[in-house]
């Protein structure tokens, strides 16, 4: 499953990685993160954790 996370000045890539860790998703452990200009695409087979992380973001 791949989910898009919007990035802002307050919610940058570093904040996203910390947020993913709260949902037991770690890069490069069990998810892949692709950074674009203002979004990050996160892929993981752990769909429940990824969905919860996106909802809470």
Phi and psi restraints in degrees (value plus and minus 20) as a CYANA .aco file:
   2 UNK   PHI    -142.1  -102.1
   2 UNK   PSI     113.5   153.5
   3 UNK   PHI    -149.4  -109.4
   3 UNK   PSI     124.1   164.1
   4 UNK   PHI    -119.1   -79.1
   4 UNK   PSI     111.4   151.4
   5 UNK   PHI    -133.9   -93.9
   5 UNK   PSI     103.1   143.1
   6 UNK   PHI     -90.7   -50.7
   6 UNK   PSI     122.2   162.2
   7 UNK   PHI    -133.9   -93.9
   7 UNK   PSI     121.3   161.3
   8 UNK   PHI    -153.5  -113.5
   8 UNK   PSI    -197.1  -157.1
   9 UNK   PHI     -83.4   -43.4
   9 UNK   PSI     -59.5   -19.5
  10 UNK   PHI     -97.0   -57.0
  10 UNK   PSI     -55.4   -15.4
  11 UNK   PHI    -132.1   -92.1
  11 UNK   PSI      62.0   102.0
  12 UNK   PHI    -116.2   -76.2
  12 UNK   PSI    -193.6  -153.6
  13 UNK   PHI     -81.3   -41.3
  13 UNK   PSI     -59.1   -19.1
  14 UNK   PHI     -84.2   -44.2
  14 UNK   PSI     -62.4   -22.4
  15 UNK   PHI     -84.7   -44.7
  15 UNK   PSI     -56.4   -16.4
  16 UNK   PHI     -83.5   -43.5
  16 UNK   PSI     -64.5   -24.5
  17 UNK   PHI     -82.1   -42.1
  17 UNK   PSI     -60.4   -20.4
  18 UNK   PHI     -84.2   -44.2
  18 UNK   PSI     -61.2   -21.2
  19 UNK   PHI     -83.2   -43.2
  19 UNK   PSI     -62.6   -22.6
  20 UNK   PHI     -82.5   -42.5
  20 UNK   PSI     -57.2   -17.2
  21 UNK   PHI     -81.5   -41.5
  21 UNK   PSI     -54.0   -14.0
  22 UNK   PHI     -82.7   -42.7
  22 UNK   PSI     -45.6    -5.6
  23 UNK   PHI    -122.8   -82.8
  23 UNK   PSI      -1.0    39.0
  24 UNK   PHI      42.0    82.0
  24 UNK   PSI      12.7    52.7
  25 UNK   PHI    -133.0   -93.0
  25 UNK   PSI     102.8   142.8
  26 UNK   PHI    -145.2  -105.2
  26 UNK   PSI     121.4   161.4
  27 UNK   PHI    -124.7   -84.7
  27 UNK   PSI     106.6   146.6
  28 UNK   PHI    -115.8   -75.8
  28 UNK   PSI       0.2    40.2
  29 UNK   PHI     -83.7   -43.7
  29 UNK   PSI     -91.8   -51.8
  30 UNK   PHI    -144.2  -104.2
  30 UNK   PSI      -2.9    37.1
  31 UNK   PHI    -170.5  -130.5
  31 UNK   PSI     139.7   179.7
  32 UNK   PHI    -138.5   -98.5
  32 UNK   PSI     118.3   158.3
  33 UNK   PHI    -141.9  -101.9
  33 UNK   PSI     108.5   148.5
  34 UNK   PHI    -139.2   -99.2
  34 UNK   PSI     100.1   140.1
  35 UNK   PHI    -116.6   -76.6
  35 UNK   PSI     113.5   153.5
  36 UNK   PHI    -137.5   -97.5
  36 UNK   PSI    -189.5  -149.5
  37 UNK   PHI     -78.9   -38.9
  37 UNK   PSI     -74.3   -34.3
  38 UNK   PHI    -148.5  -108.5
  38 UNK   PSI      -4.2    35.8
  39 UNK   PHI    -162.5  -122.5
  39 UNK   PSI     139.0   179.0
  40 UNK   PHI    -145.7  -105.7
  40 UNK   PSI     115.9   155.9
  41 UNK   PHI    -124.5   -84.5
  41 UNK   PSI     104.6   144.6
  42 UNK   PHI    -136.8   -96.8
  42 UNK   PSI     107.0   147.0
  43 UNK   PHI    -136.3   -96.3
  43 UNK   PSI     119.2   159.2
  44 UNK   PHI    -182.6  -142.6
  44 UNK   PSI     127.6   167.6
  45 UNK   PHI     -96.6   -56.6
  45 UNK   PSI     -30.9     9.1
  46 UNK   PHI    -107.0   -67.0
  46 UNK   PSI      57.6    97.6
  47 UNK   PHI     -84.7   -44.7
  47 UNK   PSI     -57.3   -17.3
  48 UNK   PHI     -85.3   -45.3
  48 UNK   PSI     -66.7   -26.7
  49 UNK   PHI     -84.1   -44.1
  49 UNK   PSI     -60.3   -20.3
  50 UNK   PHI     -87.4   -47.4
  50 UNK   PSI     -62.5   -22.5
  51 UNK   PHI     -83.5   -43.5
  51 UNK   PSI     -60.9   -20.9
  52 UNK   PHI     -86.1   -46.1
  52 UNK   PSI     -60.1   -20.1
  53 UNK   PHI     -83.8   -43.8
  53 UNK   PSI     -60.3   -20.3
  54 UNK   PHI     -87.8   -47.8
  54 UNK   PSI     -62.5   -22.5
  55 UNK   PHI     -82.1   -42.1
  55 UNK   PSI     -60.6   -20.6
  56 UNK   PHI     -97.8   -57.8
  56 UNK   PSI     -37.5     2.5
